[in-house]
């Protein structure tokens, strides 16, 4: 097994472990405290911004255009749908050499 596969396996085990640990910790509460729930609700948008910001800053005009279009789509569609449309649009534009 080379280093890449070992690293991928370790990342998978750690990811699974954190998910199970989080479930075990939160299952001890009858109700999740409002502050904890608010913090957990803030994680997905924060992760999305963390991933998109470097591409927006360092990317070209095409990347910026797709990010802005996906952001505008997210006002009407779900975040998952707008991200999926943005990824597919970027892949198609790159496939055609733009």
N, C-alpha and C positions, 0 to 999 in steps of 0.2 A: 504494500500500500504506500503510495507516494505521499509527500507532504500535503498536497492540495486536498486529497481525499481525507486525510487525517484531520486537517483543519476544518473541512466541511462537516465531518462527523462530529467533531468537538463542538462546533457552532450549533449543530442541530440538537445535541444533547443539552447544551447550556440553555438554548431557547426553550426547549421542552421543560427543562427543570424550572426555569423562571415562571413559565405559565402554570405549571402544577403548583409551585409554591405560592403564587399569587392566588390561585383558586383556593388552596387550603387556608390561607390567611383570611381571605374575604368570606369564606364559608363559616367562619367562627362567629360572624356578626349576624344578628337577626336582620338588621337594616344597616346599610352602608351609611356612615355619617355624611352629611351633605358636603362638607369640605373635601372629603376623600372622593366622593362621586364627581365633584366639580374638577378636581385634579385629574382624575382618570378620563373625564370627558375632554380635557384639554390636550391629552397626549397625541391622538391621531393628527389633529391639525398642526401641532408643533413638529411632529415627525415629517409631515408633508412639506412644511416650510423649510425644514432643515435640508431636505433632499432637493427641493426646487430652487432655492436661493442661489447656490453656487452656479447652477446651470444658467439662471437668468443673468447673473452678473458676468460670468466668463464666456457665455455662449454668444452665438451670432444673432443676427436679426431674425432668422427663421425660428430659432429656439425661443426667443422672446415672444414672437408672434404666436406661436403655439401655446406657450404658457399663459399669455393674456387671453387667448381664445378659450382655453380650458377654464380659466378663472371666471370668465363671463358665463360660460356654460354652467358652471357650478351654482350660479344664481338661480337657474331654472331646473337643473337636473341634480341628481345625487352626486356626491363627491366621487363615488366609485365610477359612475357613468362618465363624468367629465374627465377624470384621470384616464380612463380606458380610451375614450375618444381622442384625448391628447396624445397618448402613447401610440395609438394606431396611426393618427395623422402624421406624427413625426416619423414613424417607421416608413410610411408610404412616401413621404416627401424625400427622405434619405434614399429610399430605393430608386426613385426616379432622378436622383442626382441633384436635388436642390439643397 
